[in-house]
Amino acid sequence: MESEFPNLVSGIPEADVGLFTDLYELTMAAGYFREGMAAPATFSLFIRDYPPRRGFFIAAGLADALVYLQRLAFPPSAIAYLRSTGIFPEDFLDSLATVRFTGEVWAVPEGRAVFANEPLLEVTAPIIEAQLAETFLMNIVNFQTLIATKAARCVLAAQGKTLVDFGLRRTHGTDAGMKAARCSYLAGFASTSNVLAGKVYGIPIAGTMAHSYITSFPSELEAFRAWVRTFPDRSILLIDTYETLAAARKAVAVAQEMTRQGKRLVGVRLDSGDLVALSRDVRRILDEAGLTGVRIFASGGLDEDEIARLLDAGAPIDAFGVGTRLGVAADAPLLDSAYKQVAYGDRPVLKLSEKKATLAGPKQVFREYAPDGTLLRDTLARRGQDGPPGAEALLVPVMAQGRPLGPGPTLAELRQTCAAELARLPAAVRDLARPSRYEVRVSPALETLQARTAAAVRQRELG
């Protein structure tokens, strides 16, 4: 996959891609260079634990990760900046001119469900290349997985109702706004208000009007009539600027005028107030006028919890605009992700730190399914070992010798993948309030490797 903008990688000018990193990645690289360390290293990117009320994650961000790895380089301008810091030896700076990613990547495809401590991807490359990739890969995979998971929860709550991404104005930066639109669509949203995301990703765009449009006219009725004159085939009227039920009756009058002209009002939007009571009253007003086909759209501080509450209360709402709380994953705005070395050369490595211990060696995740097709359990295993009979191997090779293995799935295909994955999640795992923990086992072979590696480390380091 190529970057959406020819000279940008996730909003970063291509000449600066190598500089989008934490300083210690570069100082470690300088240390490896000085010591002549160039053996392949494997790093595993995973999420240590679940945020509150999460029982699963939806993998996302791989497409951008592969674009980054293809573009990783240090042109003269980047090296000149690093030289100006006075931190790095000159021979190391000279060596950066030839740095490119030449390694391989195994990854869980985007849109698939993953669980705590399972690798979302594993990178194997000469250690300097693999180390330098850490910051960007964590940044892009962490954020997109965070938002795709939040959006998937909204999709589950909506029970088939239409969802629109409204989050652009309050996401944490322009690139976050683009990626939030992409990930919400991947997870099952129907459209986005983000026009540029529509152009770049091919996502349908949607929107109505702001209250400023209504207040710009001498009266609400005049504003409604002006709007339908401009957009006779796609009019949704915002009816909560002054008094919602009075505005609903004005919308009925405008809809009837449209009917006489052979046109149809698409819907009305509620953005404040008691959405349960108001939607019921508005539905009654519309139905009594014979406008049963006019949809009710709701927005304003919504997330999966509020959507579920509204629908459980019987609110006759047809579609939801979900904004701020989606774009920043407000209830759980971080994932405890990590990118940890698991092998150097032919030697498995690990951490033994309390509560942050890691599993040694390159891995595979095997997934078993129940007879009804729902997920049954996963097994964390050593890469190359056989899995349980009939199990699916989740990690697949996506890059070799620094080049992607094929163009990768389209966003529309990823959307289908995610929909199928959500349907296969056990009901207890996808519960929005108190999810059950999905079973993830460690294979006997991986347990043996872990014990042997830990014993060797303790003997070497502790005597």
N, C-alpha and C positions, 0 to 999 in steps of 0.2 A: 504493500500500500504506500502511496506517495502522500506527502504532506498536503493538506488542503490549500496551503498558500506556498507558491514555489520557493520563496526565500525565507520562510518561517518554519519552525518546528514547534508546534504547540505555543505559538505566539512569540517564540524566541528567534531573533535574527539568526540565520544559518551560520554566519561568521562567529557567533557567540555561543553556539551549542555546547562546545567543550567547557565553557566557563560556567554553565549552569550546573554547579556542583558545590558541595561543601568543601572548604579549604582542606580539611583533613584527607579527603580523597586524593587531592593532588600531592600533599606532603607524603602520604603513604606511597603513592606512585613513585615519588622521587626516592624514597627509601628503598623500594623494590629495585629501582633502576640502579642505584648505587651498589646494591648487593648482588646485582646480576641475576635477580630472580625473574624468570620468564616462563616458568612451567604453567600449564593450564590450571586454573582454579574454578571450582564450581560454587556458585552462590545460589541460595534458595530464598525466594521472596514469599512470605506467608503472613498470615494474621494470627497473632498469638491467642487472642480470646475474643469473645463476643461483647459488643457494647450492650447496655441495658436493653432488654426486650428484643434482642435479635437472636434468631435461631439459625440463620443461614446468611450467606453473602452471594451476590451475583457478580461473577468475574467480569471486569471491564478494563479497558485501557491498553490492551495488547496491541491494537493497530498502531497507536501513537508510539508505543514502546519500540516497535520494530522500525518505524520511520526514524526515530531518534538514533537507534543503533547504526542504521545505515548512514546517518549524517554526522556521527561523532568524529570530530576533527579539530585541529588547532591551527587555523590559518595564521599568517604573520601578525595580524592585528591582535589576536588573542595572546600569542606568545609575547608580543611587545608589552601588553598590559601586565602579564605575569612577571616579566623581567623588571618592570617598573616597581613592583612590590619589594624587590630586594630579598625575597624569601628563598628563591630556588637556585640551585647550582646551574651554571651555564650549560654544561653538557646535557643535563636533564631537559632544559628548555629546548635545546637543539633537537633532542630525540622526539619531543612532542610533535614536531612537524610531520613525522611519519606515522603517528598513531591513527589507526583505524580499527573498527571492531571487526575481528576476523573469526569470532567464535560461533557457538551454536546456542540455540534457545529451545527448550522444551516448555510448553505452556498448556494450561487449561484454556480451551477456546472461550472467547467472550460469550456472555449470555448463559453460561453453565453455573449451576449452584456449586458453591464450595463451602468448606467448613473450617473451623479454627485449626491451625497448625498444619493444614494441607498446603503444599506449594501452589501458588498461582502460576509461577514460572520459575525455571531454573536456568541460569546462565553459566556456560562453560567457555572460558577463553583464557588466553595468557593473562596472568594475574593483574597486570596494570590495566588492561582493557576491561576486565570484569569488575575491578574495583572502581574505576572511573564511572561506570554505568550506574552505580548504586543510587545516587541522589535523584537523578531524573526518573529512573524506573520506579522508585518508591513514591515519588511525587505523583506521577501520572497514574499508576495502577491503584494507589491508595485512594486518590480522590474519585476516580471514575468508578471504582468498586463501591465506594461509600455512597455515591449518588445513585448508581444503578440499583443498589440494595434498597435505598429509601424509596425510589420510584416503584420498585417491584412491590413493596409493602402497600403503597397507594393503590396499585393495580389490584392487589388481592382485596383490599378494603372496598374498592369500587364495584365489585361484583358485576363486571361487564359494562358499567357505565363509562361514558366517554371522559377522558382526562386530557387536559391541555397544560403544557408547561408555561407558566407565567413568571418564572423566577428571574429573568435576566437582569432586571433593574437592581436587585439586591444581592446577587451573587458576589463572591469576593474576587472581583476582577473580571476582565473581559474574556480571558481564556477559560476561566471557570464557567462563565455564562455559556460559552460555546460547548464545552464538554458536558455541562448539565443538560443542555438540550439534547445532545447526542445520546446520553445515557438514559434519560427519561424515555426517549423514543424507543431505544433498544429494549427497555423494560416493559413497554406496552402502552405508553402514552400515545394518543392519536395525532398530536400536533404540538407546535410550539409557537409562542409569540415572537421568537427570535428570528427576524427576517434573514440575517446573515447565515444562521444555522440552516434555514431552509434552502438557501442557495448552495452552501458548502456540502451539506449532508443529504440533501434531497428530502428533507422532512416537510410534510405539509405545514403551512403556517396558518395561524388562526388568531383572531382578536375581535374586539367589539369597539368600544369607545370608552373614554374617560369621563369623569364627572365634569371636567372643564368644558367638554363639548356641550353638555346640557346647559351649564351656567353661562355660556357665551351667547345664548339666544334669549330673546325677550321672554319666552315661555318654554316650558318643557314640551308642550305639544308641537310648537314650531320646530324645536330641535329634532323631535321624532320624525316629523314630516320631511325635514331637510335631509335627514339621514337616509330615509328610504328612497328619496329621490336620487341620492348619490349611489346607493347600493341596493337597488330594488330586488336583487336576487340573493343577497346574503345578509340581510339585516337582522341583528340582534340588538334589542333596545335595553339600555341600562336604566332600571326603574327605581333606584333607591336614592336618588339625589335629594329629593324633598320629602315626599310621603309616598311610600311604596304602593299601597293599594290604590291610591288615586292615580298614580302613574300607570299601574296595570290597566286601569280602565281607559286611560288615554291610549295605551298600546293597543287595546281592543279596537278603539275607534280607528286608529291608523291601519291596523290589520284589515278591518272591514273595507276601508278605502282601497287598500291594496288589492283585496279580493275582487272588487269591482273593476279593477284595472288588469285583472288576470295575473296578479302577482301574489306572493305569499310571504307573510312574516315568518322568519325562521325561528326566532326565540326571544326571550327576555332574560336579563341577567340581574341576579341579586348579589350584592357585594357587602351587605352589612345587616345587622339586626338579627332577630330570632329566625334563623333560616328554616327551621322546621315549621313554625306557625306561618311565616310569610309564604313559604312555598305552597303550603296547603291552601291558603287563601287565594293566592295568585292562580293556582291550578283551577280552583273553583270558578274564579272570574273568567278565565280563559275558556273553560269547558262550557259554562253557561252561555257563552257567546258563540258556541259551536267551533271554537278554535282548539280542538283536541290535538291537532298536529303541531301546535306551537310549543317548542321545548323550553324548559326552565333550566337556566345555566346558573351555577353558584360559584362564587369566589370570595376571597377575603380571609386570610389566615388559615387556610385549610391544610390538613395533612392527613395521613392515613387514619389517625384516631378520630378526627372530626368527621371525616367522610363516613367511617364506620358508624359513628354515633348518629349522624343524620339519617343514614339508610336504615339503621336499626329502629329509629323512631318513626319510620314510615314517610319521611320527607319525599315528596314526588319530584325529585330533582333528576334531570336527565344527563347532566354533564357538569364537570367540576374543573375550575381553573386552579391549579396548585402552584404557588409561587415561592415566597421566601423560605418557608419551612422545608421545602424540597431542595431548593438551590444551595442551602447551607447545611442540609441534614440536621435541622435544628435540635432535635431531641437527642441525637447521638452524633456530634459533629467530628468525630475522629475515630480512626481505626488504629489499633496497636499493631501496625505492620512492622515487619523486620526483613532485612536483606542480609542473610548470614552465610558466611563461608562454611561449606560442608565438606570440601575436599581441596587438597593442594597436591598437584602431581598425582601420584597413585596412593596418597595417604589420606584417609578419611580424617576430618577434624570436627571439633564440636566445642561448644561452651558448656561449662558446668555451673555457671552463675545461678544462685538461688532465684527461682521463679522465671529465669530467662535461659534455662538450659536448652540446647538445640539438639536435633537428631543428626547424626553423622551420615555423610555419603549422599550421592545423587539418588533421587527417589522417583517412585511412581505411585499413583493413587488408583486403586482398583475399586470400582463401584458395583455393588450387587443390587438387584431389584427384586421386589416381592412379586408373587404371581400376578397381582393386579397391575403391575407396572410401576408402582411407587418405589421410591428409593428405600432400600432396606438397610444397608450399612456400607461404609467405606473402609478400605484397608490401606494404611500407609506402608509401603514396601520399598525394598531396594530396587533401583533401576536395573532392569534386566532379569529380575526374578519372575517366575510365573505367579499369576494371581489366583484367587479362588476360581473354581470351575464356573464358566459362563460370565465372569465379571468383565466389566468394561474398563479399559485403561484410559484414564482421563487426560494425563499429560501426553501431548503429541509434539513431535518435532516441528517447529515453525521457522527455524532459521539455521543455516549451516554455512560455514566459511564466510560469515558476515552478510549473507544474502538470504532474503525470505524464500521459503519453499512454496512458491505459488502466490497468487494475488490476494488470497484470503477472502473470507465471506463478505458479502455486501451487508450494509446496515439492515436492509430488509430481511436478509437471511438470519442475521443475529437476533432480530426481533422475534422471528419464528422459533429460533432456538430457545430463547428465554421463555416464551409463552409455553412451550412444551415442558421446559424444566420446572416452571412454577406448578404446572398441572401434575407433575410427578412427585412433588414434595409431599411427604406425609402431613396430614392435617395438623397434627400436634406440633410439627416443626415449623409450619408456616403461621401458627397462631400469632396474632399481633401483640398480645399483651403478656402471655406467659408461655413462650415456646418451649417445647421439650428439646433436650439436647440430642442431636443426631449422633448415632454411634460411629465413631472413627477408631478402628483398631490399629495396632502396630503389629506388623507381621513378625513371626518368630525369627526370620532371617535378619530383619532390621533390628530387632531387640538384641540379637546376638552381636551384631556389629556395634551397636550402641554400648553394650556392656564391655566388649573387648576394647573399644576405642577409649572409653572412660577410664578403664583400668590402666591402659598404657599411659594416658595423660597423668593420672594421679601418681603412678610410679615415677614418671619422668620429672614431674614438677614438684612433687611432695616428698619424694625419696622413699 
